[in-house]
Each structure stands twice: as C-alpha cells, then as structure tokens.
Amino acid sequence: MKHKVFLTGASGFVGSAIMHRLVADGTPVVAAVRQADVVQSPMVRSVLFQSFEQDNDWDGALAECDVVVHSAARVHVMND
C-alpha cells in the first residue's frame, strides 16, 4: 500500500515537481494550496489554506496522511 503524502507548496516550482513525481509513482497526495483548482489530478485532493501564518485547523487534512513534505516557501518578495 502506498503512503498518502501531505504536500505544502504544491503549486510552486519545487512542490509541483514533487507532486508530479508522487502522482507518477501512484502515490496519493493531499496538497495544501492557497488557490482553488491549482492542482488537477484524480490522485490529488487539494485543501485550501489562505496562509501558514494564520491559525489553521490541520487535523482533518493530516488525519489521513502518513508523510508530510513541506516545500512551501516565501520567495520573490523583494520589498517587505
């Protein structure tokens, strides 16, 4: 049986490569995304989170997963 993977940053450069590889290997993915309909695959269930800074209820999304891959990052922010 394949482990189900919880993946952050699935719409980013690194995260999308990880997601595509997992799906190609037949691994089901729960993808934490900030925008709906970013990920299009029957092997991927998207969970919408607006921010990692807010208090989110991760219990439901993580309950079904065996592994967490955290690839979300704050990039390309030049003036903060």
Phi and psi restraints in degrees (range 20) as a CNS / XPLOR table:
assign (resid 1 and name C) (resid 2 and name N)
       (resid 2 and name CA) (resid 2 and name C) 1.0 -77.9 20.0 2
assign (resid 2 and name N) (resid 2 and name CA)
       (resid 2 and name C) (resid 3 and name N) 1.0 143.7 20.0 2
assign (resid 2 and name C) (resid 3 and name N)
       (resid 3 and name CA) (resid 3 and name C) 1.0 -76.6 20.0 2
assign (resid 3 and name N) (resid 3 and name CA)
       (resid 3 and name C) (resid 4 and name N) 1.0 144.9 20.0 2
assign (resid 3 and name C) (resid 4 and name N)
       (resid 4 and name CA) (resid 4 and name C) 1.0 -89.6 20.0 2
assign (resid 4 and name N) (resid 4 and name CA)
       (resid 4 and name C) (resid 5 and name N) 1.0 133.4 20.0 2
assign (resid 4 and name C) (resid 5 and name N)
       (resid 5 and name CA) (resid 5 and name C) 1.0 -109.2 20.0 2
assign (resid 5 and name N) (resid 5 and name CA)
       (resid 5 and name C) (resid 6 and name N) 1.0 131.3 20.0 2
assign (resid 5 and name C) (resid 6 and name N)
       (resid 6 and name CA) (resid 6 and name C) 1.0 -93.4 20.0 2
assign (resid 6 and name N) (resid 6 and name CA)
       (resid 6 and name C) (resid 7 and name N) 1.0 121.1 20.0 2
assign (resid 6 and name C) (resid 7 and name N)
       (resid 7 and name CA) (resid 7 and name C) 1.0 -121.7 20.0 2
assign (resid 7 and name N) (resid 7 and name CA)
       (resid 7 and name C) (resid 8 and name N) 1.0 122.9 20.0 2
assign (resid 7 and name C) (resid 8 and name N)
       (resid 8 and name CA) (resid 8 and name C) 1.0 -94.6 20.0 2
assign (resid 8 and name N) (resid 8 and name CA)
       (resid 8 and name C) (resid 9 and name N) 1.0 153.9 20.0 2
assign (resid 8 and name C) (resid 9 and name N)
       (resid 9 and name CA) (resid 9 and name C) 1.0 73.4 20.0 2
assign (resid 9 and name N) (resid 9 and name CA)
       (resid 9 and name C) (resid 10 and name N) 1.0 25.8 20.0 2
assign (resid 9 and name C) (resid 10 and name N)
       (resid 10 and name CA) (resid 10 and name C) 1.0 -63.9 20.0 2
assign (resid 10 and name N) (resid 10 and name CA)
       (resid 10 and name C) (resid 11 and name N) 1.0 -21.5 20.0 2
assign (resid 10 and name C) (resid 11 and name N)
       (resid 11 and name CA) (resid 11 and name C) 1.0 -94.0 20.0 2
assign (resid 11 and name N) (resid 11 and name CA)
       (resid 11 and name C) (resid 12 and name N) 1.0 -3.2 20.0 2
assign (resid 11 and name C) (resid 12 and name N)
       (resid 12 and name CA) (resid 12 and name C) 1.0 -85.6 20.0 2
assign (resid 12 and name N) (resid 12 and name CA)
       (resid 12 and name C) (resid 13 and name N) 1.0 179.6 20.0 2
assign (resid 12 and name C) (resid 13 and name N)
       (resid 13 and name CA) (resid 13 and name C) 1.0 -61.5 20.0 2
assign (resid 13 and name N) (resid 13 and name CA)
       (resid 13 and name C) (resid 14 and name N) 1.0 -55.0 20.0 2
assign (resid 13 and name C) (resid 14 and name N)
       (resid 14 and name CA) (resid 14 and name C) 1.0 -71.9 20.0 2
assign (resid 14 and name N) (resid 14 and name CA)
       (resid 14 and name C) (resid 15 and name N) 1.0 -46.6 20.0 2
assign (resid 14 and name C) (resid 15 and name N)
       (resid 15 and name CA) (resid 15 and name C) 1.0 -60.6 20.0 2
assign (resid 15 and name N) (resid 15 and name CA)
       (resid 15 and name C) (resid 16 and name N) 1.0 -39.0 20.0 2
assign (resid 15 and name C) (resid 16 and name N)
       (resid 16 and name CA) (resid 16 and name C) 1.0 -67.9 20.0 2
assign (resid 16 and name N) (resid 16 and name CA)
       (resid 16 and name C) (resid 17 and name N) 1.0 -35.0 20.0 2
assign (resid 16 and name C) (resid 17 and name N)
       (resid 17 and name CA) (resid 17 and name C) 1.0 -66.5 20.0 2
assign (resid 17 and name N) (resid 17 and name CA)
       (resid 17 and name C) (resid 18 and name N) 1.0 -41.8 20.0 2
assign (resid 17 and name C) (resid 18 and name N)
       (resid 18 and name CA) (resid 18 and name C) 1.0 -62.5 20.0 2
assign (resid 18 and name N) (resid 18 and name CA)
       (resid 18 and name C) (resid 19 and name N) 1.0 -45.8 20.0 2
assign (resid 18 and name C) (resid 19 and name N)
       (resid 19 and name CA) (resid 19 and name C) 1.0 -61.2 20.0 2
assign (resid 19 and name N) (resid 19 and name CA)
       (resid 19 and name C) (resid 20 and name N) 1.0 -45.1 20.0 2
assign (resid 19 and name C) (resid 20 and name N)
       (resid 20 and name CA) (resid 20 and name C) 1.0 -63.1 20.0 2
assign (resid 20 and name N) (resid 20 and name CA)
       (resid 20 and name C) (resid 21 and name N) 1.0 -37.7 20.0 2
assign (resid 20 and name C) (resid 21 and name N)
       (resid 21 and name CA) (resid 21 and name C) 1.0 -66.9 20.0 2
assign (resid 21 and name N) (resid 21 and name CA)
       (resid 21 and name C) (resid 22 and name N) 1.0 -44.3 20.0 2
assign (resid 21 and name C) (resid 22 and name N)
       (resid 22 and name CA) (resid 22 and name C) 1.0 -61.0 20.0 2
assign (resid 22 and name N) (resid 22 and name CA)
       (resid 22 and name C) (resid 23 and name N) 1.0 -45.9 20.0 2
assign (resid 22 and name C) (resid 23 and name N)
       (resid 23 and name CA) (resid 23 and name C) 1.0 -63.4 20.0 2
assign (resid 23 and name N) (resid 23 and name CA)
       (resid 23 and name C) (resid 24 and name N) 1.0 -41.2 20.0 2
assign (resid 23 and name C) (resid 24 and name N)
       (resid 24 and name CA) (resid 24 and name C) 1.0 -62.1 20.0 2
assign (resid 24 and name N) (resid 24 and name CA)
       (resid 24 and name C) (resid 25 and name N) 1.0 -31.3 20.0 2
assign (resid 24 and name C) (resid 25 and name N)
       (resid 25 and name CA) (resid 25 and name C) 1.0 -84.8 20.0 2
assign (resid 25 and name N) (resid 25 and name CA)
       (resid 25 and name C) (resid 26 and name N) 1.0 -0.8 20.0 2
assign (resid 25 and name C) (resid 26 and name N)
       (resid 26 and name CA) (resid 26 and name C) 1.0 83.2 20.0 2
assign (resid 26 and name N) (resid 26 and name CA)
       (resid 26 and name C) (resid 27 and name N) 1.0 19.4 20.0 2
assign (resid 26 and name C) (resid 27 and name N)
       (resid 27 and name CA) (resid 27 and name C) 1.0 -91.4 20.0 2
assign (resid 27 and name N) (resid 27 and name CA)
       (resid 27 and name C) (resid 28 and name N) 1.0 124.7 20.0 2
assign (resid 27 and name C) (resid 28 and name N)
       (resid 28 and name CA) (resid 28 and name C) 1.0 -70.4 20.0 2
assign (resid 28 and name N) (resid 28 and name CA)
       (resid 28 and name C) (resid 29 and name N) 1.0 143.8 20.0 2
assign (resid 28 and name C) (resid 29 and name N)
       (resid 29 and name CA) (resid 29 and name C) 1.0 -128.5 20.0 2
assign (resid 29 and name N) (resid 29 and name CA)
       (resid 29 and name C) (resid 30 and name N) 1.0 137.8 20.0 2
assign (resid 29 and name C) (resid 30 and name N)
       (resid 30 and name CA) (resid 30 and name C) 1.0 -107.3 20.0 2
assign (resid 30 and name N) (resid 30 and name CA)
       (resid 30 and name C) (resid 31 and name N) 1.0 115.6 20.0 2
assign (resid 30 and name C) (resid 31 and name N)
       (resid 31 and name CA) (resid 31 and name C) 1.0 -104.8 20.0 2
assign (resid 31 and name N) (resid 31 and name CA)
       (resid 31 and name C) (resid 32 and name N) 1.0 122.5 20.0 2
assign (resid 31 and name C) (resid 32 and name N)
       (resid 32 and name CA) (resid 32 and name C) 1.0 -84.0 20.0 2
assign (resid 32 and name N) (resid 32 and name CA)
       (resid 32 and name C) (resid 33 and name N) 1.0 116.4 20.0 2
assign (resid 32 and name C) (resid 33 and name N)
       (resid 33 and name CA) (resid 33 and name C) 1.0 -130.0 20.0 2
assign (resid 33 and name N) (resid 33 and name CA)
       (resid 33 and name C) (resid 34 and name N) 1.0 158.7 20.0 2
assign (resid 33 and name C) (resid 34 and name N)
       (resid 34 and name CA) (resid 34 and name C) 1.0 -95.1 20.0 2
assign (resid 34 and name N) (resid 34 and name CA)
       (resid 34 and name C) (resid 35 and name N) 1.0 -17.6 20.0 2
assign (resid 34 and name C) (resid 35 and name N)
       (resid 35 and name CA) (resid 35 and name C) 1.0 -127.2 20.0 2
assign (resid 35 and name N) (resid 35 and name CA)
       (resid 35 and name C) (resid 36 and name N) 1.0 136.8 20.0 2
assign (resid 35 and name C) (resid 36 and name N)
       (resid 36 and name CA) (resid 36 and name C) 1.0 -67.0 20.0 2
assign (resid 36 and name N) (resid 36 and name CA)
       (resid 36 and name C) (resid 37 and name N) 1.0 153.3 20.0 2
assign (resid 36 and name C) (resid 37 and name N)
       (resid 37 and name CA) (resid 37 and name C) 1.0 63.2 20.0 2
assign (resid 37 and name N) (resid 37 and name CA)
       (resid 37 and name C) (resid 38 and name N) 1.0 26.5 20.0 2
assign (resid 37 and name C) (resid 38 and name N)
       (resid 38 and name CA) (resid 38 and name C) 1.0 -77.8 20.0 2
assign (resid 38 and name N) (resid 38 and name CA)
       (resid 38 and name C) (resid 39 and name N) 1.0 -37.2 20.0 2
assign (resid 38 and name C) (resid 39 and name N)
       (resid 39 and name CA) (resid 39 and name C) 1.0 -109.0 20.0 2
assign (resid 39 and name N) (resid 39 and name CA)
       (resid 39 and name C) (resid 40 and name N) 1.0 126.5 20.0 2
assign (resid 39 and name C) (resid 40 and name N)
       (resid 40 and name CA) (resid 40 and name C) 1.0 -120.1 20.0 2
assign (resid 40 and name N) (resid 40 and name CA)
       (resid 40 and name C) (resid 41 and name N) 1.0 93.8 20.0 2
assign (resid 40 and name C) (resid 41 and name N)
       (resid 41 and name CA) (resid 41 and name C) 1.0 -163.7 20.0 2
assign (resid 41 and name N) (resid 41 and name CA)
       (resid 41 and name C) (resid 42 and name N) 1.0 139.5 20.0 2
assign (resid 41 and name C) (resid 42 and name N)
       (resid 42 and name CA) (resid 42 and name C) 1.0 -68.1 20.0 2
assign (resid 42 and name N) (resid 42 and name CA)
       (resid 42 and name C) (resid 43 and name N) 1.0 -16.0 20.0 2
assign (resid 42 and name C) (resid 43 and name N)
       (resid 43 and name CA) (resid 43 and name C) 1.0 -86.6 20.0 2
assign (resid 43 and name N) (resid 43 and name CA)
       (resid 43 and name C) (resid 44 and name N) 1.0 -5.3 20.0 2
assign (resid 43 and name C) (resid 44 and name N)
       (resid 44 and name CA) (resid 44 and name C) 1.0 -120.3 20.0 2
assign (resid 44 and name N) (resid 44 and name CA)
       (resid 44 and name C) (resid 45 and name N) 1.0 129.6 20.0 2
assign (resid 44 and name C) (resid 45 and name N)
       (resid 45 and name CA) (resid 45 and name C) 1.0 -109.6 20.0 2
assign (resid 45 and name N) (resid 45 and name CA)
       (resid 45 and name C) (resid 46 and name N) 1.0 120.4 20.0 2
assign (resid 45 and name C) (resid 46 and name N)
       (resid 46 and name CA) (resid 46 and name C) 1.0 -87.6 20.0 2
assign (resid 46 and name N) (resid 46 and name CA)
       (resid 46 and name C) (resid 47 and name N) 1.0 138.1 20.0 2
assign (resid 46 and name C) (resid 47 and name N)
       (resid 47 and name CA) (resid 47 and name C) 1.0 -120.5 20.0 2
assign (resid 47 and name N) (resid 47 and name CA)
       (resid 47 and name C) (resid 48 and name N) 1.0 124.0 20.0 2
assign (resid 47 and name C) (resid 48 and name N)
       (resid 48 and name CA) (resid 48 and name C) 1.0 -86.1 20.0 2
assign (resid 48 and name N) (resid 48 and name CA)
       (resid 48 and name C) (resid 49 and name N) 1.0 121.0 20.0 2
assign (resid 48 and name C) (resid 49 and name N)
       (resid 49 and name CA) (resid 49 and name C) 1.0 -128.6 20.0 2
assign (resid 49 and name N) (resid 49 and name CA)
       (resid 49 and name C) (resid 50 and name N) 1.0 125.9 20.0 2
assign (resid 49 and name C) (resid 50 and name N)
       (resid 50 and name CA) (resid 50 and name C) 1.0 -71.1 20.0 2
assign (resid 50 and name N) (resid 50 and name CA)
       (resid 50 and name C) (resid 51 and name N) 1.0 -33.8 20.0 2
assign (resid 50 and name C) (resid 51 and name N)
       (resid 51 and name CA) (resid 51 and name C) 1.0 -159.9 20.0 2
assign (resid 51 and name N) (resid 51 and name CA)
       (resid 51 and name C) (resid 52 and name N) 1.0 152.8 20.0 2
assign (resid 51 and name C) (resid 52 and name N)
       (resid 52 and name CA) (resid 52 and name C) 1.0 -88.7 20.0 2
assign (resid 52 and name N) (resid 52 and name CA)
       (resid 52 and name C) (resid 53 and name N) 1.0 -6.2 20.0 2
assign (resid 52 and name C) (resid 53 and name N)
       (resid 53 and name CA) (resid 53 and name C) 1.0 -84.2 20.0 2
assign (resid 53 and name N) (resid 53 and name CA)
       (resid 53 and name C) (resid 54 and name N) 1.0 -25.1 20.0 2
assign (resid 53 and name C) (resid 54 and name N)
       (resid 54 and name CA) (resid 54 and name C) 1.0 -82.0 20.0 2
assign (resid 54 and name N) (resid 54 and name CA)
       (resid 54 and name C) (resid 55 and name N) 1.0 162.5 20.0 2
assign (resid 54 and name C) (resid 55 and name N)
       (resid 55 and name CA) (resid 55 and name C) 1.0 -76.1 20.0 2
assign (resid 55 and name N) (resid 55 and name CA)
       (resid 55 and name C) (resid 56 and name N) 1.0 109.7 20.0 2
assign (resid 55 and name C) (resid 56 and name N)
       (resid 56 and name CA) (resid 56 and name C) 1.0 -109.0 20.0 2
assign (resid 56 and name N) (resid 56 and name CA)
       (resid 56 and name C) (resid 57 and name N) 1.0 152.9 20.0 2
assign (resid 56 and name C) (resid 57 and name N)
       (resid 57 and name CA) (resid 57 and name C) 1.0 -92.9 20.0 2
assign (resid 57 and name N) (resid 57 and name CA)
       (resid 57 and name C) (resid 58 and name N) 1.0 98.1 20.0 2
assign (resid 57 and name C) (resid 58 and name N)
       (resid 58 and name CA) (resid 58 and name C) 1.0 -86.1 20.0 2
assign (resid 58 and name N) (resid 58 and name CA)
       (resid 58 and name C) (resid 59 and name N) 1.0 -12.8 20.0 2
assign (resid 58 and name C) (resid 59 and name N)
       (resid 59 and name CA) (resid 59 and name C) 1.0 -54.4 20.0 2
assign (resid 59 and name N) (resid 59 and name CA)
       (resid 59 and name C) (resid 60 and name N) 1.0 -48.2 20.0 2
assign (resid 59 and name C) (resid 60 and name N)
       (resid 60 and name CA) (resid 60 and name C) 1.0 -63.4 20.0 2
assign (resid 60 and name N) (resid 60 and name CA)
       (resid 60 and name C) (resid 61 and name N) 1.0 -42.9 20.0 2
assign (resid 60 and name C) (resid 61 and name N)
       (resid 61 and name CA) (resid 61 and name C) 1.0 -70.8 20.0 2
assign (resid 61 and name N) (resid 61 and name CA)
       (resid 61 and name C) (resid 62 and name N) 1.0 -37.0 20.0 2
assign (resid 61 and name C) (resid 62 and name N)
       (resid 62 and name CA) (resid 62 and name C) 1.0 -84.4 20.0 2
assign (resid 62 and name N) (resid 62 and name CA)
       (resid 62 and name C) (resid 63 and name N) 1.0 -19.4 20.0 2
assign (resid 62 and name C) (resid 63 and name N)
       (resid 63 and name CA) (resid 63 and name C) 1.0 -58.5 20.0 2
assign (resid 63 and name N) (resid 63 and name CA)
       (resid 63 and name C) (resid 64 and name N) 1.0 -34.3 20.0 2
assign (resid 63 and name C) (resid 64 and name N)
       (resid 64 and name CA) (resid 64 and name C) 1.0 -93.3 20.0 2
assign (resid 64 and name N) (resid 64 and name CA)
       (resid 64 and name C) (resid 65 and name N) 1.0 0.9 20.0 2
assign (resid 64 and name C) (resid 65 and name N)
       (resid 65 and name CA) (resid 65 and name C) 1.0 -103.9 20.0 2
assign (resid 65 and name N) (resid 65 and name CA)
       (resid 65 and name C) (resid 66 and name N) 1.0 150.6 20.0 2
assign (resid 65 and name C) (resid 66 and name N)
       (resid 66 and name CA) (resid 66 and name C) 1.0 -104.0 20.0 2
assign (resid 66 and name N) (resid 66 and name CA)
       (resid 66 and name C) (resid 67 and name N) 1.0 -24.7 20.0 2
assign (resid 66 and name C) (resid 67 and name N)
       (resid 67 and name CA) (resid 67 and name C) 1.0 -137.5 20.0 2
assign (resid 67 and name N) (resid 67 and name CA)
       (resid 67 and name C) (resid 68 and name N) 1.0 143.1 20.0 2
assign (resid 67 and name C) (resid 68 and name N)
       (resid 68 and name CA) (resid 68 and name C) 1.0 -116.7 20.0 2
assign (resid 68 and name N) (resid 68 and name CA)
       (resid 68 and name C) (resid 69 and name N) 1.0 129.0 20.0 2
assign (resid 68 and name C) (resid 69 and name N)
       (resid 69 and name CA) (resid 69 and name C) 1.0 -118.0 20.0 2
assign (resid 69 and name N) (resid 69 and name CA)
       (resid 69 and name C) (resid 70 and name N) 1.0 114.4 20.0 2
assign (resid 69 and name C) (resid 70 and name N)
       (resid 70 and name CA) (resid 70 and name C) 1.0 -100.6 20.0 2
assign (resid 70 and name N) (resid 70 and name CA)
       (resid 70 and name C) (resid 71 and name N) 1.0 103.8 20.0 2
assign (resid 70 and name C) (resid 71 and name N)
       (resid 71 and name CA) (resid 71 and name C) 1.0 -118.8 20.0 2
assign (resid 71 and name N) (resid 71 and name CA)
       (resid 71 and name C) (resid 72 and name N) 1.0 7.5 20.0 2
assign (resid 71 and name C) (resid 72 and name N)
       (resid 72 and name CA) (resid 72 and name C) 1.0 -72.7 20.0 2
assign (resid 72 and name N) (resid 72 and name CA)
       (resid 72 and name C) (resid 73 and name N) 1.0 141.3 20.0 2
assign (resid 72 and name C) (resid 73 and name N)
       (resid 73 and name CA) (resid 73 and name C) 1.0 -151.4 20.0 2
assign (resid 73 and name N) (resid 73 and name CA)
       (resid 73 and name C) (resid 74 and name N) 1.0 154.1 20.0 2
assign (resid 73 and name C) (resid 74 and name N)
       (resid 74 and name CA) (resid 74 and name C) 1.0 -95.4 20.0 2
assign (resid 74 and name N) (resid 74 and name CA)
       (resid 74 and name C) (resid 75 and name N) 1.0 108.8 20.0 2
assign (resid 74 and name C) (resid 75 and name N)
       (resid 75 and name CA) (resid 75 and name C) 1.0 -129.1 20.0 2
assign (resid 75 and name N) (resid 75 and name CA)
       (resid 75 and name C) (resid 76 and name N) 1.0 165.0 20.0 2
assign (resid 75 and name C) (resid 76 and name N)
       (resid 76 and name CA) (resid 76 and name C) 1.0 59.5 20.0 2
assign (resid 76 and name N) (resid 76 and name CA)
       (resid 76 and name C) (resid 77 and name N) 1.0 31.4 20.0 2
assign (resid 76 and name C) (resid 77 and name N)
       (resid 77 and name CA) (resid 77 and name C) 1.0 -105.3 20.0 2
assign (resid 77 and name N) (resid 77 and name CA)
       (resid 77 and name C) (resid 78 and name N) 1.0 104.3 20.0 2
assign (resid 77 and name C) (resid 78 and name N)
       (resid 78 and name CA) (resid 78 and name C) 1.0 -90.8 20.0 2
assign (resid 78 and name N) (resid 78 and name CA)
       (resid 78 and name C) (resid 79 and name N) 1.0 -35.4 20.0 2
assign (resid 78 and name C) (resid 79 and name N)
       (resid 79 and name CA) (resid 79 and name C) 1.0 -124.2 20.0 2
assign (resid 79 and name N) (resid 79 and name CA)
       (resid 79 and name C) (resid 80 and name N) 1.0 97.4 20.0 2
